[in-house]
Amino acid sequence: MSADDFLLAGVRLRSRFLLGTAGYPSPQVLREAIAASGAEVVTLGLKRQLAAGAGDNGFIDIVRESGARLLPNTAGCRSAREAITLAHMARELLQTHWIKLEVVGDEHTLQPDPFELVQAAQQLVKDGFEVFPYCTDDLVTCQRLLDVGCRILMPWGAPIGSGQGLLNPWALRTLRSRLPEATLIVDAGIGAPSHAAQAMELGFDAVLLNSAVAHAHDPVGMATAFRHAIDAGRRGWCSGLMAQQDMAVASTPVAGRPFDL
């Protein structure tokens, strides 16, 4: 057991990489990508699976065979009522009280609706769920989610699937500073391993992503790259990053003049 393992909803994990499962070119590529990522938590969009009309098609078995924990999500929901209903369905079907709560408020950006999100989170916590709310990087919204009983927050880096990286590092840094006891996971907008490393260097506990791996030319190779980037970012944070300076600071100090030239 490593000293840098972290507790996620009371479960001790080694990997800080949470992986989504949508959009892979084949079940075999998904299986190999999960293995390459080292992820111990894998998300599942239950609504999209049901809408496809094909059941799980062996999909859930692939995830379970990997040894990863299932984290069903309410992707596609537009109201608190809809998300709550889907969360209860997920608990019945998948036998887990973990739920990644998503309530979309804008069709263009897929930005979470803060009002419906807090309402749904409050009810689901009362119903015995461990709620992983997908939210923006707004400090007040995050505080309200903690107030209703969430222990984990999943603020976006950028809009879902955009691959733009961390658009507002200041806001994310503020969340880490003001909410030191919360488990913070950057979710959405990550497009490159460097983005994931940056999130970890800000002190976030983990990173969740999907499209950057699933849509890569080589998803398995990209999963490996993200695995190493997340580890590197975490090691950098734990080791203590040097302070940034406005001006140059000589790396090799010079005292006196040992030679006359």
C-alpha positions as CSV (number, residue, x, y, z in Angstrom):
1,M,0.0,0.0,0.0
2,S,1.5,3.3,-1.1
3,A,1.7,6.4,1.1
4,D,0.2,8.3,-1.8
5,D,-2.9,6.1,-2.3
6,F,-6.0,8.1,-1.9
7,L,-9.4,7.5,-0.5
8,L,-12.3,8.0,-3.0
9,A,-15.6,7.7,-1.2
10,G,-14.0,5.5,1.4
11,V,-12.3,3.2,-1.1
12,R,-8.5,3.2,-1.2
13,L,-7.1,3.5,-4.7
14,R,-3.7,3.5,-6.3
15,S,-4.6,5.1,-9.6
16,R,-5.8,8.7,-9.9
17,F,-7.0,8.2,-13.4
18,L,-10.7,7.8,-13.9
19,L,-11.7,6.7,-17.4
20,G,-14.8,7.1,-19.5
21,T,-16.0,4.3,-21.8
22,A,-17.9,6.0,-24.6
23,G,-16.9,6.1,-28.3
24,Y,-14.2,3.5,-28.5
25,P,-13.8,1.8,-31.9
26,S,-14.3,-1.7,-30.6
27,P,-14.9,-3.6,-27.3
28,Q,-11.4,-5.0,-27.6
29,V,-9.8,-1.5,-27.8
30,L,-11.9,-0.5,-24.8
31,R,-10.6,-3.5,-22.9
32,E,-7.0,-2.8,-23.7
33,A,-7.3,0.9,-23.0
34,I,-8.7,0.3,-19.5
35,A,-5.8,-2.0,-18.8
36,A,-3.2,0.5,-20.2
37,S,-4.7,3.3,-18.2
38,G,-4.4,1.5,-14.9
39,A,-7.8,3.1,-14.0
40,E,-9.6,1.6,-11.1
41,V,-12.8,3.6,-11.6
42,V,-14.6,3.5,-15.0
43,T,-17.7,5.6,-15.9
44,L,-20.8,4.3,-17.7
45,G,-23.5,6.4,-19.3
46,L,-26.6,4.4,-18.4
47,K,-29.1,6.6,-20.3
48,R,-27.1,6.3,-23.5
49,Q,-26.9,2.5,-23.1
50,L,-30.7,2.3,-22.6
51,A,-31.3,4.6,-25.6
52,A,-29.3,2.4,-27.8
53,G,-31.8,-0.4,-27.2
54,A,-29.2,-3.1,-27.1
55,G,-28.8,-3.7,-23.4
56,D,-25.2,-3.7,-22.2
57,N,-24.1,-5.9,-25.1
58,G,-21.4,-7.4,-22.9
59,F,-20.1,-3.9,-22.1
60,I,-20.6,-4.1,-18.4
61,D,-18.8,-7.5,-18.3
62,I,-15.8,-5.8,-20.0
63,V,-15.6,-3.2,-17.3
64,R,-16.1,-5.7,-14.5
65,E,-13.5,-8.1,-15.9
66,S,-11.0,-5.3,-15.7
67,G,-11.4,-5.1,-12.0
68,A,-12.4,-1.5,-12.1
69,R,-15.3,-0.1,-10.1
70,L,-18.3,1.1,-12.1
71,L,-19.3,4.7,-11.8
72,P,-22.6,5.1,-13.6
73,N,-23.5,8.6,-14.7
74,T,-26.7,10.6,-15.5
75,A,-25.4,12.0,-18.8
76,G,-28.1,13.4,-20.9
77,C,-30.4,14.4,-18.1
78,R,-31.9,17.9,-18.2
79,S,-33.6,18.2,-14.8
80,A,-33.1,17.2,-11.2
81,R,-36.1,14.9,-11.3
82,E,-34.8,13.0,-14.4
83,A,-31.4,12.6,-12.9
84,I,-32.7,11.3,-9.6
85,T,-34.9,8.7,-11.4
86,L,-31.9,7.6,-13.5
87,A,-29.7,7.4,-10.4
88,H,-32.1,5.0,-8.7
89,M,-32.4,2.9,-11.8
90,A,-28.6,2.7,-11.9
91,R,-28.4,1.6,-8.3
92,E,-30.9,-1.2,-9.0
93,L,-29.3,-2.4,-12.2
94,L,-25.6,-2.1,-11.3
95,Q,-25.7,-2.6,-7.5
96,T,-23.7,0.5,-6.7
97,H,-24.6,3.6,-4.7
98,W,-22.0,5.6,-6.5
99,I,-23.4,8.0,-9.1
100,K,-21.8,10.7,-11.2
101,L,-24.4,13.3,-11.3
102,E,-24.8,15.3,-14.5
103,V,-27.7,17.8,-15.1
104,V,-27.1,19.8,-18.3
105,G,-28.4,23.4,-18.4
106,D,-27.2,24.6,-21.8
107,E,-27.3,22.7,-25.1
108,H,-24.5,24.6,-26.7
109,T,-21.8,24.3,-24.0
110,L,-23.4,21.3,-22.1
111,Q,-22.7,23.4,-19.0
112,P,-24.2,22.0,-15.8
113,D,-27.3,23.6,-14.4
114,P,-26.2,24.7,-10.9
115,F,-29.8,25.0,-9.5
116,E,-31.0,21.6,-10.7
117,L,-27.6,20.0,-9.8
118,V,-27.7,21.1,-6.2
119,Q,-31.4,20.1,-5.9
120,A,-30.6,16.6,-7.3
121,A,-27.5,16.2,-5.2
122,Q,-29.4,17.1,-2.0
123,Q,-32.0,14.4,-2.6
124,L,-29.6,11.7,-3.7
125,V,-27.4,12.2,-0.6
126,K,-30.6,11.8,1.5
127,D,-31.4,8.6,-0.5
128,G,-28.0,7.1,0.4
129,F,-26.0,7.8,-2.7
130,E,-22.3,8.8,-2.9
131,V,-22.7,11.7,-5.3
132,F,-20.0,12.7,-7.7
133,P,-21.4,16.0,-9.1
134,Y,-20.1,17.2,-12.4
135,C,-20.1,21.0,-12.0
136,T,-18.4,24.2,-13.3
137,D,-15.4,25.7,-11.5
138,D,-17.7,28.2,-9.7
139,L,-16.7,28.4,-6.1
140,V,-20.1,29.2,-4.7
141,T,-21.8,26.3,-6.6
142,C,-19.1,24.0,-5.3
143,Q,-19.7,25.2,-1.7
144,R,-23.4,24.6,-2.1
145,L,-22.8,21.1,-3.2
146,L,-20.6,20.4,-0.2
147,D,-23.3,22.0,2.0
148,V,-25.9,19.4,0.9
149,G,-23.5,16.5,1.7
150,C,-21.3,15.9,-1.4
151,R,-17.7,14.9,-0.5
152,I,-16.4,14.8,-4.0
153,L,-16.6,17.5,-6.7
154,M,-15.9,17.2,-10.4
155,P,-15.4,20.7,-11.8
156,W,-14.8,21.0,-15.6
157,G,-11.6,22.1,-17.1
158,A,-13.5,23.1,-20.3
159,P,-16.8,22.1,-22.0
160,I,-17.3,18.4,-22.5
161,G,-15.4,16.9,-25.4
162,S,-13.8,20.2,-26.4
163,G,-10.2,19.1,-25.7
164,Q,-9.3,22.7,-24.8
165,G,-7.6,21.9,-21.5
166,L,-7.8,24.0,-18.4
167,L,-9.4,27.3,-19.5
168,N,-9.4,28.9,-16.1
169,P,-6.5,27.6,-14.0
170,W,-7.1,30.5,-11.5
171,A,-10.6,29.3,-10.7
172,L,-9.4,25.7,-10.3
173,R,-6.5,26.8,-8.1
174,T,-9.0,28.8,-6.0
175,L,-11.1,25.7,-5.5
176,R,-8.1,23.7,-4.3
177,S,-7.1,26.5,-1.9
178,R,-10.6,27.2,-0.5
179,L,-11.9,23.6,-0.3
180,P,-8.9,21.7,1.1
181,E,-10.9,18.9,2.6
182,A,-12.9,18.1,-0.5
183,T,-11.9,15.5,-3.1
184,L,-11.5,17.4,-6.3
185,I,-11.4,15.7,-9.7
186,V,-11.0,17.6,-13.0
187,D,-13.7,16.3,-15.4
188,A,-14.3,17.3,-19.0
189,G,-12.3,19.3,-21.5
190,I,-9.0,17.5,-21.1
191,G,-7.5,16.9,-24.6
192,A,-3.8,16.2,-24.1
193,P,-1.6,14.5,-21.4
194,S,-0.1,17.9,-20.6
195,H,-3.6,19.1,-19.6
196,A,-3.9,16.3,-17.1
197,A,-0.5,16.9,-15.7
198,Q,-1.3,20.5,-15.2
199,A,-4.5,19.6,-13.3
200,M,-2.5,17.4,-11.0
201,E,0.2,20.1,-10.5
202,L,-2.6,22.3,-9.2
203,G,-3.2,19.9,-6.4
204,F,-6.3,18.1,-7.8
205,D,-6.8,14.6,-6.5
206,A,-7.5,12.9,-9.8
207,V,-8.6,13.4,-13.5
208,L,-11.5,11.9,-15.3
209,L,-11.6,11.9,-19.1
210,N,-13.0,10.0,-22.0
211,S,-12.8,11.6,-25.5
212,A,-9.1,12.3,-25.4
213,V,-8.4,8.5,-25.2
214,A,-11.4,7.1,-27.1
215,H,-11.0,9.4,-30.1
216,A,-7.2,9.2,-30.3
217,H,-5.6,7.4,-33.4
218,D,-4.2,4.9,-30.9
219,P,-6.5,4.8,-27.8
220,V,-4.3,2.3,-26.0
221,G,-1.1,4.3,-26.5
222,M,-3.0,7.5,-25.4
223,A,-4.3,5.8,-22.3
224,T,-0.7,4.9,-21.4
225,A,0.4,8.5,-22.0
226,F,-2.3,9.9,-19.7
227,R,-1.4,7.4,-17.0
228,H,2.2,8.6,-17.0
229,A,1.2,12.3,-17.2
230,I,-1.1,12.0,-14.3
231,D,1.5,10.3,-12.2
232,A,4.1,12.9,-13.2
233,G,1.8,15.8,-12.3
234,R,1.0,14.2,-8.9
235,R,4.7,13.7,-8.2
236,G,5.4,17.3,-9.1
237,W,2.7,18.6,-6.7
238,C,3.8,16.3,-3.9
239,S,7.5,17.3,-4.4
240,G,6.8,21.0,-4.1
241,L,6.8,23.1,-7.3
242,M,9.2,26.0,-7.3
243,A,7.6,29.5,-6.9
244,Q,7.2,31.5,-10.1
245,Q,9.1,34.7,-10.4
246,D,8.4,37.9,-12.4
247,M,12.1,38.3,-13.1
248,A,15.1,36.0,-13.9
249,V,16.8,34.5,-10.9
250,A,20.3,33.1,-11.4
251,S,20.3,29.3,-11.0
252,T,24.0,29.3,-10.2
253,P,24.8,32.0,-7.6
254,V,28.1,33.9,-8.0
255,A,30.0,35.3,-5.0
256,G,32.9,37.7,-5.6
257,R,35.2,37.6,-8.6
258,P,37.4,34.5,-8.5
259,F,39.1,35.3,-11.8
260,D,40.2,38.5,-13.5
261,L,39.4,38.4,-17.2
